[in-house]
Amino acid sequence: MFLQQLLNALSLGGTYALLALGLAVVFSIIGLINFAHGELMTVTGYAICFALIWGLPFPLAVIAGLSVAMVAAFLMERVAFRPVRGASGTTLLLTSFAVSAILRVLFQNLISARPIPVSIPASLSGVLTVGPLHLGMIQLISIIVTLVMLLGLNLFLHRTMAGRAMRAAAEDFAVLRLMGLRANSVVATAFVISGLLAGVAGLLWVAQRGSVDPLMGALPVLKAFIAAIIGGLGSLSGAVAGGFLLGFIEVILQAYLPESLLPYRDAFAILVVIAVLLFRPQGLLARKTLVKL
């Protein structure tokens, strides 16, 4: 029973970890908590949905959805956040809330206020059985994709010039400019990567839900923010640890709480998070850097 719940926690925690990573990448460089990050999940879901409606094969629909998420993240940075980059943290935070609210209103009025079903291939709805353990194909894919994305991001940060520039920006953004590197390019790259991470998380979320709606990204991004806080804001390894820890807490509470207390699961989860922060106020792995993943 415990091993089964551990697999479920890895699947859910992986989605939280991807979202928390996207938040941490941007925060490490410009100090912004982008609460419009959840709308990138929603954009991915709608892009995949309409690509399938227009007759594209599922793999091409996935590529289209991830591409739209990265382009949306780039435009978000260019149009909304670059003009206020030098402003206070409060201004940046309010801007992110404004972008999130505007996108939700656009989704509700230009697309639909109700959930739209997404046709997921039947091959992804199977269940893999290994002894007493039962793991859905979507859950298995979620775990594998999360690990691949973490490895890919680690290699990008340590083996490419753009990755090294992002790490340098996380250490000292002002010195980065003095070294002659283009700060705008570094920040735009960080947003594009965060868009890719949000897109992958949105794909996994839609695959499990089977539908997309304007508010789809609201709760996941809030929990990803909590995961980033648990791990330590600005720490990529902390974001991963916080995501998996939050997923584990939610799954264990769902499995072992008495039925009468299940409606209060999220409240109990927040209590556990508060308990963790009482002992580690700066987070589990607090580092305001991209040096380690």
LUMTI-466395 format. One record per atom (N, C-alpha, C): x, y negated, z; residue in three letters. Coordinates in pm, whole numbers, padded with zeros to 5 digits, always signed. Example, Ala and Ser with C-alpha at 12.3 -4.5 7.8 and 13.67 -1.06 7.14 Angstrom:
BEGIN
+01319+00569+00780ALA;+01230+00450+00780ALA;+01320+00330+00780ALA;+01285+00225+00708SER;+01367+00106+00714SER;+01290-00003+00787SER;
END
This chain:
BEGIN
+00084+00120+00000MET;+00000+00000+00000MET;+00088-00126+00000MET;+00193-00124+00083PHE;+00279-00241+00092PHE;+00355-00263-00039PHE;+00406-00156-00101LEU;+00477-00169-00228LEU;+00385-00224-00337LEU;+00260-00180-00335GLN;+00163-00230-00433GLN;+00143-00380-00416GLN;+00128-00424-00291GLN;+00110-00567-00266GLN;+00236-00646-00298GLN;+00353-00582-00280LEU;+00478-00650-00314LEU;+00487-00677-00464LEU;+00444-00581-00545LEU;+00442-00601-00689LEU;+00345-00712-00728LEU;+00229-00714-00662ASN;+00132-00822-00687ASN;+00191-00958-00650ASN;+00266-00960-00538ALA;+00327-01085-00494ALA;+00434-01133-00591ALA;+00510-01040-00648LEU;+00612-01077-00747LEU;+00548-01140-00869LEU;+00433-01086-00912SER;+00364-01139-01028SER;+00312-01280-01001SER;+00241-01299-00890LEU;+00186-01431-00858LEU;+00297-01530-00824LEU;+00393-01484-00744GLY;+00503-01571-00704GLY;+00587-01616-00822GLY;+00598-01531-00926GLY;+00673-01569-01045GLY;+00612-01689-01114GLY;+00480-01693-01122THR;+00413-01808-01183THR;+00437-01934-01102THR;+00425-01924-00969TYR;+00453-02039-00884TYR;+00599-02083-00898TYR;+00691-01985-00909ALA;+00833-02017-00919ALA;+00863-02093-01048ALA;+00801-02053-01159LEU;+00823-02123-01286LEU;+00775-02268-01277LEU;+00657-02287-01219LEU;+00605-02423-01205LEU;+00691-02507-01110LEU;+00731-02446-00998ALA;+00815-02518-00902ALA;+00950-02554-00963ALA;+01002-02465-01048LEU;+01127-02495-01118LEU;+01113-02619-01206LEU;+01000-02625-01279GLY;+00977-02742-01363GLY;+00972-02871-01283GLY;+00908-02866-01168LEU;+00904-02984-01081LEU;+01043-03019-01029LEU;+01120-02916-00989ALA;+01251-02938-00930ALA;+01351-02994-01031ALA;+01343-02948-01156VAL;+01437-02997-01259VAL;+01423-03147-01277VAL;+01300-03195-01288VAL;+01276-03339-01307VAL;+01310-03417-01181VAL;+01270-03363-01065PHE;+01296-03435-00939PHE;+01446-03450-00914PHE;+01524-03348-00949SER;+01668-03352-00924SER;+01736-03466-00997SER;+01680-03506-01111ILE;+01747-03606-01194ILE;+01693-03747-01170ILE;+01562-03763-01166ILE;+01508-03900-01153ILE;+01423-03919-01028ILE;+01414-03818-00942GLY;+01341-03834-00816GLY;+01191-03844-00833GLY;+01137-03782-00937LEU;+00994-03789-00966LEU;+00927-03655-00939LEU;+00820-03657-00859ILE;+00732-03541-00847ILE;+00621-03560-00949ILE;+00625-03483-01056ASN;+00533-03502-01168ASN;+00406-03418-01147ASN;+00303-03481-01092PHE;+00178-03408-01069PHE;+00098-03390-01197PHE;+00144-03448-01308ALA;+00083-03418-01437ALA;+00140-03289-01496ALA;+00229-03225-01423HIS;+00291-03100-01466HIS;+00185-02992-01489HIS;+00081-02992-01407GLY;-00025-02892-01422GLY;-00102-02907-01552GLY;-00112-03032-01601GLU;-00183-03052-01728GLU;-00105-02994-01846GLU;+00027-02976-01830LEU;+00104-02909-01934LEU;+00063-02762-01945LEU;+00028-02702-01831MET;-00029-02567-01833MET;-00159-02566-01913MET;-00243-02663-01885THR;-00373-02670-01953THR;-00356-02692-02103THR;-00264-02780-02141VAL;-00236-02805-02282VAL;-00195-02675-02351VAL;-00111-02597-02284THR;-00068-02469-02339THR;-00187-02377-02361THR;-00275-02370-02261GLY;-00392-02284-02272GLY;-00481-02322-02388GLY;-00507-02452-02404TYR;-00591-02497-02515TYR;-00524-02471-02650TYR;-00392-02494-02657ALA;-00321-02472-02783ALA;-00328-02326-02825ALA;-00309-02235-02730ILE;-00318-02092-02760ILE;-00461-02056-02802ILE;-00558-02110-02730CYS;-00699-02082-02759CYS;-00735-02123-02901CYS;-00701-02246-02940PHE;-00737-02293-03073PHE;-00654-02226-03182PHE;-00530-02190-03151ALA;-00450-02119-03249ALA;-00511-01982-03281ALA;-00564-01917-03177LEU;-00630-01787-03198LEU;-00761-01805-03275LEU;-00835-01912-03243ILE;-00960-01939-03314ILE;-00933-01964-03462ILE;-00822-02030-03493TRP;-00787-02060-03632TRP;-00727-01940-03705TRP;-00715-01827-03635GLY;-00673-01705-03702GLY;-00526-01669-03692GLY;-00448-01742-03613LEU;-00307-01707-03598LEU;-00293-01579-03516LEU;-00196-01493-03547PRO;-00168-01376-03462PRO;-00126-01421-03322PRO;-00147-01334-03225PHE;-00121-01372-03086PHE;+00024-01419-03063PHE;+00126-01351-03116PRO;+00264-01400-03095PRO;+00285-01542-03148PRO;+00229-01571-03267LEU;+00243-01706-03321LEU;+00164-01807-03239LEU;+00049-01764-03186ALA;-00029-01852-03099ALA;+00048-01887-02972ALA;+00121-01789-02920VAL;+00203-01814-02801VAL;+00314-01915-02833VAL;+00381-01895-02946ILE;+00486-01988-02987ILE;+00429-02129-03005ILE;+00311-02137-03066ALA;+00247-02267-03085ALA;+00215-02332-02951ALA;+00163-02252-02856GLY;+00128-02307-02725GLY;+00249-02360-02651GLY;+00360-02285-02653LEU;+00482-02330-02585LEU;+00540-02453-02653LEU;+00533-02458-02785SER;+00584-02575-02859SER;+00504-02700-02825SER;+00372-02685-02819VAL;+00286-02799-02784VAL;+00317-02847-02643VAL;+00342-02754-02549ALA;+00375-02793-02411ALA;+00504-02873-02407ALA;+00605-02831-02482MET;+00733-02904-02481MET;+00718-03042-02545MET;+00644-03050-02655VAL;+00621-03179-02720VAL;+00542-03272-02627VAL;+00441-03216-02559ALA;+00360-03296-02467ALA;+00445-03349-02352ALA;+00536-03266-02301ALA;+00624-03310-02192ALA;+00717-03422-02240ALA;+00769-03407-02362PHE;+00856-03511-02419PHE;+00780-03643-02434PHE;+00659-03637-02488LEU;+00579-03758-02506LEU;+00540-03819-02371LEU;+00514-03734-02273MET;+00480-03781-02139MET;+00594-03865-02082MET;+00716-03814-02099GLU;+00833-03889-02050GLU;+00852-04018-02127GLU;+00839-04009-02259ARG;+00868-04126-02344ARG;+00765-04237-02326ARG;+00638-04201-02317VAL;+00532-04301-02314VAL;+00502-04350-02172VAL;+00498-04257-02075ALA;+00450-04293-01941ALA;+00562-04319-01841ALA;+00667-04236-01841PHE;+00764-04242-01732PHE;+00890-04323-01765PHE;+00930-04328-01892ARG;+01051-04404-01924ARG;+01035-04552-01895ARG;+00920-04615-01925PRO;+00906-04757-01894PRO;+00913-04791-01746PRO;+00884-04695-01658VAL;+00884-04725-01514VAL;+00995-04649-01442VAL;+01095-04603-01517ARG;+01198-04518-01456ARG;+01273-04588-01343ARG;+01298-04714-01358GLY;+01373-04786-01255GLY;+01288-04836-01140GLY;+01159-04806-01142ALA;+01069-04855-01037ALA;+01082-04769-00911ALA;+01006-04804-00810SER;+01011-04732-00684SER;+00949-04593-00698SER;+00976-04509-00597GLY;+00918-04374-00598GLY;+00768-04376-00594GLY;+00711-04476-00525THR;+00566-04487-00518THR;+00506-04513-00656THR;+00571-04602-00732THR;+00523-04632-00868THR;+00528-04509-00957THR;+00637-04434-00948LEU;+00651-04312-01027LEU;+00543-04211-00989LEU;+00518-04199-00859LEU;+00417-04104-00813LEU;+00278-04142-00862LEU;+00245-04271-00850LEU;+00114-04318-00897LEU;+00101-04300-01049LEU;+00211-04319-01120THR;+00208-04298-01265THR;+00177-04154-01299THR;+00237-04062-01225SER;+00212-03919-01251SER;+00066-03885-01222SER;+00009-03940-01115PHE;-00133-03917-01087PHE;-00220-03975-01198PHE;-00184-04094-01247ALA;-00262-04158-01353ALA;-00259-04075-01482ALA;-00140-04025-01518VAL;-00128-03941-01638VAL;-00212-03815-01623VAL;-00206-03755-01505SER;-00285-03634-01479SER;-00434-03661-01494SER;-00482-03771-01434ALA;-00625-03803-01440ALA;-00669-03834-01583ALA;-00586-03908-01657ILE;-00621-03942-01796ILE;-00633-03816-01881ILE;-00538-03725-01866LEU;-00541-03602-01945LEU;-00663-03516-01912LEU;-00698-03510-01784ARG;-00817-03431-01746ARG;-00943-03489-01808ARG;-00955-03622-01805VAL;-01073-03686-01865VAL;-01077-03660-02015VAL;-00962-03666-02080LEU;-00957-03639-02224LEU;-00997-03495-02254LEU;-00948-03401-02173PHE;-00985-03260-02193PHE;-01136-03242-02179PHE;-01192-03304-02074GLN;-01334-03286-02046GLN;-01422-03347-02154GLN;-01380-03461-02210ASN;-01466-03532-02305ASN;-01438-03498-02451ASN;-01314-03462-02482LEU;-01280-03433-02621LEU;-01285-03284-02654LEU;-01274-03199-02551ILE;-01275-03054-02577ILE;-01398-02991-02514ILE;-01395-02970-02383SER;-01510-02913-02314SER;-01488-02922-02164SER;-01596-02950-02092ALA;-01588-02954-01947ALA;-01602-02814-01886ALA;-01639-02717-01969ARG;-01659-02580-01922ARG;-01543-02490-01965ARG;-01524-02378-01896PRO;-01418-02285-01937PRO;-01443-02230-02078PRO;-01335-02217-02153ILE;-01341-02159-02287ILE;-01268-02025-02283ILE;-01333-01916-02323PRO;-01265-01786-02319PRO;-01150-01779-02419PRO;-01046-01708-02380VAL;-00929-01688-02465VAL;-00917-01539-02494VAL;-00908-01504-02621SER;-00903-01363-02661SER;-00762-01308-02640SER;-00747-01228-02536ILE;-00619-01165-02506ILE;-00617-01026-02571ILE;-00509-00988-02640PRO;-00503-00855-02703PRO;-00532-00743-02605PRO;-00603-00641-02653ALA;-00640-00528-02567ALA;-00519-00456-02511ALA;-00407-00460-02585SER;-00286-00391-02538SER;-00232-00449-02409SER;-00270-00575-02379LEU;-00222-00639-02257LEU;-00312-00614-02138LEU;-00423-00545-02160SER;-00517-00523-02050SER;-00501-00385-01987SER;-00400-00311-02030GLY;-00379-00177-01975GLY;-00317-00181-01836GLY;-00307-00064-01777VAL;-00251-00049-01643VAL;-00141+00057-01647VAL;-00025+00024-01593LEU;+00086+00119-01585LEU;+00083+00183-01447LEU;+00078+00317-01443THR;+00070+00390-01317THR;+00200+00466-01294THR;+00263+00440-01182VAL;+00384+00512-01142VAL;+00360+00567-01002VAL;+00325+00695-00995GLY;+00291+00753-00865GLY;+00170+00685-00806GLY;+00180+00635-00684PRO;+00065+00567-00623PRO;+00053+00420-00662PRO;+00149+00370-00739LEU;+00150+00228-00773LEU;+00078+00203-00904LEU;+00000+00096-00908HIS;-00073+00058-01029HIS;-00036-00088-01061HIS;+00019-00107-01180LEU;+00064-00239-01220LEU;+00007-00271-01357LEU;-00073-00378-01363GLY;-00130-00421-01490GLY;-00021-00466-01586GLY;-00045-00450-01715MET;+00054-00489-01814MET;+00084-00639-01805MET;-00019-00718-01780ILE;+00003-00863-01768ILE;+00092-00894-01648ILE;+00070-00823-01536GLN;+00154-00843-01419GLN;+00298-00804-01448GLN;+00317-00691-01516LEU;+00452-00646-01550LEU;+00520-00747-01641LEU;+00448-00793-01741ILE;+00505-00893-01832ILE;+00538-01022-01756ILE;+00453-01058-01661SER;+00476-01178-01581SER;+00607-01168-01504SER;+00632-01053-01443ILE;+00755-01034-01366ILE;+00877-01040-01458ILE;+00870-00971-01573ILE;+00982-00966-01666ILE;+01010-01104-01724ILE;+00903-01174-01767VAL;+00921-01306-01827VAL;+00981-01403-01726VAL;+00936-01396-01602THR;+00991-01485-01499THR;+01140-01463-01482THR;+01182-01337-01474LEU;+01325-01307-01457LEU;+01405-01353-01578LEU;+01351-01334-01697VAL;+01420-01377-01819VAL;+01434-01529-01823VAL;+01328-01600-01784MET;+01333-01746-01784MET;+01435-01798-01682MET;+01440-01735-01565LEU;+01537-01777-01464LEU;+01679-01754-01513LEU;+01704-01640-01575LEU;+01837-01612-01629LEU;+01871-01708-01741LEU;+01774-01734-01830GLY;+01798-01825-01941GLY;+01829-01966-01894GLY;+01756-02014-01794LEU;+01780-02149-01741LEU;+01917-02156-01676LEU;+01955-02051-01604ASN;+02086-02047-01539ASN;+02197-02056-01643ASN;+02185-01979-01751LEU;+02285-01981-01857LEU;+02288-02118-01926LEU;+02172-02177-01947PHE;+02165-02308-02012PHE;+02239-02413-01929PHE;+02217-02413-01798LEU;+02277-02514-01712LEU;+02428-02500-01701LEU;+02478-02377-01716HIS;+02620-02353-01693HIS;+02701-02332-01820HIS;+02635-02304-01933ARG;+02709-02269-02054ARG;+02691-02369-02169ARG;+02609-02471-02152THR;+02586-02567-02261THR;+02622-02708-02216THR;+02655-02792-02313MET;+02688-02931-02281MET;+02567-03004-02223MET;+02448-02978-02279ALA;+02328-03044-02228ALA;+02302-03003-02083ALA;+02324-02875-02052GLY;+02305-02827-01916GLY;+02403-02891-01820GLY;+02528-02902-01861ARG;+02629-02966-01776ARG;+02595-03114-01754ARG;+02544-03178-01858ALA;+02505-03318-01844ALA;+02391-03332-01744ALA;+02296-03238-01745MET;+02187-03242-01649MET;+02237-03222-01508MET;+02332-03132-01490ARG;+02389-03111-01357ARG;+02463-03234-01309ARG;+02534-03300-01401ALA;+02604-03423-01365ALA;+02504-03533-01327ALA;+02393-03540-01400ALA;+02291-03640-01369ALA;+02230-03615-01232ALA;+02214-03488-01196ALA;+02159-03455-01065ALA;+02255-03496-00953ALA;+02387-03491-00981GLU;+02484-03531-00880GLU;+02488-03683-00864GLU;+02495-03756-00976ASP;+02502-03903-00969ASP;+02460-03959-01104ASP;+02335-04007-01111PHE;+02280-04055-01238PHE;+02353-04179-01286PHE;+02395-04267-01195ALA;+02464-04391-01235ALA;+02599-04360-01298ALA;+02672-04267-01239VAL;+02804-04231-01293VAL;+02789-04167-01430VAL;+02680-04093-01451LEU;+02655-04032-01582LEU;+02655-04138-01691LEU;+02592-04250-01666ARG;+02588-04358-01765ARG;+02727-04418-01785ARG;+02804-04432-01678LEU;+02938-04489-01690LEU;+03030-04398-01772LEU;+03000-04269-01773MET;+03081-04174-01849MET;+03048-04177-01998MET;+02949-04254-02038GLY;+02915-04268-02178GLY;+02810-04171-02227GLY;+02753-04090-02138LEU;+02648-03997-02179LEU;+02515-04071-02186LEU;+02431-04029-02279ARG;+02302-04096-02299ARG;+02202-04048-02194ARG;+02169-04137-02102ALA;+02079-04100-01993ALA;+01941-04062-02045ALA;+01893-04135-02146ASN;+01760-04105-02200ASN;+01752-03963-02255ASN;+01857-03920-02320SER;+01858-03784-02376SER;+01857-03680-02266SER;+01932-03706-02159VAL;+01937-03611-02048VAL;+01801-03597-01981VAL;+01737-03711-01957VAL;+01605-03708-01892VAL;+01503-03642-01984VAL;+01507-03674-02113ALA;+01413-03614-02208ALA;+01433-03462-02213ALA;+01558-03417-02209THR;+01585-03273-02208THR;+01527-03207-02084THR;+01541-03274-01969ALA;+01484-03220-01845ALA;+01333-03206-01856ALA;+01267-03304-01915PHE;+01121-03296-01931PHE;+01082-03186-02028PHE;+01157-03171-02137VAL;+01127-03065-02233VAL;+01140-02928-02167VAL;+01244-02910-02086ILE;+01261-02783-02015ILE;+01146-02762-01917ILE;+01107-02867-01846SER;+00995-02854-01753SER;+00867-02819-01830SER;+00851-02875-01952GLY;+00736-02841-02034GLY;+00737-02695-02074GLY;+00854-02642-02109LEU;+00865-02501-02144LEU;+00829-02413-02026LEU;+00880-02446-01908LEU;+00850-02368-01788LEU;+00700-02372-01756LEU;+00640-02492-01767ALA;+00497-02505-01744ALA;+00418-02428-01850ALA;+00467-02429-01974GLY;+00399-02357-02080GLY;+00399-02207-02057GLY;+00513-02154-02015VAL;+00520-02010-01985VAL;+00428-01976-01868VAL;+00429-02060-01764ALA;+00339-02037-01650ALA;+00194-02045-01694ALA;+00161-02141-01783GLY;+00025-02153-01833GLY;-00016-02031-01914GLY;+00077-01978-01994LEU;+00049-01857-02071LEU;+00015-01740-01979LEU;+00096-01722-01875LEU;+00071-01612-01781LEU;-00061-01632-01707LEU;-00090-01757-01671TRP;-00214-01788-01597TRP;-00336-01760-01684TRP;-00330-01804-01810VAL;-00442-01781-01902VAL;-00460-01633-01929VAL;-00349-01560-01944ALA;-00358-01416-01970ALA;-00427-01343-01855ALA;-00407-01389-01732GLN;-00471-01325-01618GLN;-00616-01369-01602GLN;-00645-01495-01633ARG;-00781-01548-01618ARG;-00870-01516-01737ARG;-00812-01517-01856GLY;-00889-01495-01977GLY;-00969-01615-02023GLY;-00937-01733-01968SER;-01008-01855-02008SER;-00922-01976-01975SER;-00963-02091-02030VAL;-00895-02217-02002VAL;-01000-02324-01979VAL;-00974-02415-01885ASP;-01065-02525-01855ASP;-00984-02647-01815ASP;-01044-02766-01813PRO;-00969-02889-01788PRO;-00897-02893-01653PRO;-00949-02822-01554LEU;-00890-02826-01419LEU;-00801-02705-01391LEU;-00767-02629-01494MET;-00693-02505-01474MET;-00560-02526-01404MET;-00490-02635-01435GLY;-00357-02655-01379GLY;-00353-02725-01245GLY;-00469-02772-01195ALA;-00469-02854-01074ALA;-00422-02777-00951ALA;-00482-02661-00925LEU;-00445-02584-00806LEU;-00306-02521-00818LEU;-00269-02462-00932PRO;-00133-02406-00942PRO;-00023-02508-00920PRO;-00038-02630-00973VAL;+00070-02728-00957VAL;+00077-02776-00812VAL;-00036-02780-00744LEU;-00033-02815-00602LEU;+00042-02709-00522LEU;+00017-02582-00554LYS;+00087-02474-00485LYS;+00234-02469-00524LYS;+00263-02506-00650ALA;+00403-02513-00691ALA;+00476-02623-00615ALA;+00407-02735-00590PHE;+00466-02842-00510PHE;+00495-02793-00369PHE;+00401-02718-00312ILE;+00424-02661-00179ILE;+00544-02567-00182ILE;+00554-02486-00289ALA;+00667-02394-00304ALA;+00798-02470-00312ALA;+00799-02581-00387ALA;+00921-02661-00398ALA;+00959-02723-00263ALA;+00859-02763-00185ILE;+00885-02816-00051ILE;+00944-02708+00038ILE;+00888-02588+00033ILE;+00940-02477+00114ILE;+01086-02451+00080ILE;+01116-02447-00050GLY;+01252-02415-00092GLY;+01349-02529-00071GLY;+01299-02652-00074GLY;+01386-02768-00064GLY;+01381-02846-00193GLY;+01322-02964-00191LEU;+01304-03042-00313LEU;+01439-03069-00381LEU;+01445-03045-00510GLY;+01568-03067-00585GLY;+01655-02945-00598GLY;+01621-02837-00528SER;+01699-02714-00535SER;+01629-02615-00626SER;+01695-02573-00735LEU;+01633-02477-00825LEU;+01621-02340-00760LEU;+01726-02297-00692SER;+01718-02169-00623SER;+01613-02175-00513SER;+01601-02291-00448GLY;+01498-02308-00346GLY;+01358-02303-00404GLY;+01340-02362-00523ALA;+01210-02358-00589ALA;+01169-02214-00619ALA;+01265-02135-00666VAL;+01238-01994-00695VAL;+01201-01920-00567VAL;+01282-01941-00463ALA;+01256-01873-00336ALA;+01121-01915-00278ALA;+01091-02045-00284GLY;+00963-02094-00233GLY;+00845-02039-00310GLY;+00859-02028-00442GLY;+00751-01974-00524GLY;+00720-01830-00490GLY;+00824-01749-00479PHE;+00803-01608-00447PHE;+00752-01591-00303PHE;+00802-01674-00212LEU;+00756-01666-00073LEU;+00609-01702-00063LEU;+00567-01808-00132LEU;+00427-01848-00128LEU;+00337-01740-00190LEU;+00381-01682-00301GLY;+00306-01573-00361GLY;+00293-01455-00268GLY;+00403-01422-00198PHE;+00401-01310-00103PHE;+00304-01338+00012PHE;+00307-01461+00064ILE;+00218-01497+00175ILE;+00072-01484+00132ILE;+00039-01536+00014GLU;-00101-01533-00032GLU;-00149-01390-00054GLU;-00066-01307-00116VAL;-00107-01169-00146VAL;-00122-01088-00018VAL;-00029-01104+00075ILE;-00036-01029+00201ILE;-00159-01071+00281ILE;-00187-01202+00285LEU;-00306-01247+00356LEU;-00433-01194+00290LEU;-00435-01193+00155GLN;-00551-01140+00084GLN;-00572-00993+00115GLN;-00463-00920+00134ALA;-00473-00775+00154ALA;-00507-00737+00298ALA;-00455-00813+00392TYR;-00463-00768+00531TYR;-00551-00855+00622TYR;-00597-00971+00574LEU;-00689-01049+00657LEU;-00824-00979+00667LEU;-00890-00987+00783PRO;-01026-00935+00791PRO;-01117-01006+00691PRO;-01217-00936+00644GLU;-01303-00991+00540GLU;-01369-01121+00583GLU;-01400-01133+00710SER;-01467-01254+00760SER;-01376-01376+00754SER;-01243-01354+00747LEU;-01148-01465+00745LEU;-01094-01496+00606LEU;-01132-01416+00505LEU;-01079-01436+00371LEU;-01109-01574+00313LEU;-01227-01633+00342PRO;-01251-01769+00290PRO;-01150-01872+00341PRO;-01080-01840+00450TYR;-00983-01932+00507TYR;-00839-01894+00473TYR;-00823-01812+00367ARG;-00690-01763+00332ARG;-00592-01875+00305ARG;-00634-01975+00227ASP;-00544-02085+00194ASP;-00503-02162+00318ASP;-00595-02177+00413ALA;-00561-02246+00537ALA;-00455-02170+00615ALA;-00471-02038+00623PHE;-00370-01956+00692PHE;-00236-01963+00620PHE;-00240-01967+00486ALA;-00116-01977+00409ALA;-00044-02108+00441ALA;-00119-02218+00450ILE;-00059-02347+00482ILE;-00001-02345+00624ILE;-00067-02276+00716LEU;-00014-02265+00852LEU;+00121-02194+00852LEU;+00132-02089+00771VAL;+00260-02018+00762VAL;+00367-02110+00704VAL;+00330-02188+00602VAL;+00424-02283+00542VAL;+00471-02385+00645VAL;+00377-02437+00724ILE;+00413-02534+00829ILE;+00509-02470+00928ILE;+00484-02343+00963ALA;+00573-02272+01055ALA;+00714-02262+00999ALA;+00724-02233+00868VAL;+00855-02225+00805VAL;+00926-02360+00811VAL;+00852-02467+00783LEU;+00913-02601+00780LEU;+00949-02651+00920LEU;+00884-02598+01022LEU;+00922-02635+01159LEU;+01064-02588+01189LEU;+01101-02473+01134PHE;+01235-02420+01157PHE;+01335-02469+01052PHE;+01287-02499+00931ARG;+01374-02548+00824ARG;+01311-02672+00762ARG;+01319-02788+00829PRO;+01250-02908+00780PRO;+01294-02950+00639PRO;+01418-02922+00603GLN;+01468-02961+00471GLN;+01441-02854+00364GLN;+01373-02746+00404GLY;+01348-02638+00310GLY;+01446-02524+00328GLY;+01416-02412+00265LEU;+01501-02293+00281LEU;+01640-02314+00224LEU;+01648-02376+00106LEU;+01777-02393+00038LEU;+01789-02537-00013LEU;+01786-02629+00079ALA;+01780-02771+00040ALA;+01912-02816-00019ALA;+01909-02847-00147ARG;+02025-02904-00218ARG;+01972-02994-00327ARG;+02004-03120-00327LYS;+01959-03209-00433LYS;+02060-03202-00548LYS;+02061-03087-00613THR;+02157-03064-00719THR;+02108-02954-00811THR;+02164-02952-00931LEU;+02137-02843-01025LEU;+02258-02753-01037LEU;+02355-02764-00946VAL;+02478-02689-00960VAL;+02454-02540-00950VAL;+02367-02499-00860LYS;+02342-02356-00841LYS;+02197-02321-00868LYS;+02179-02202-00921LEU;+02043-02149-00943LEU;+02038-02012-00879LEU;
END
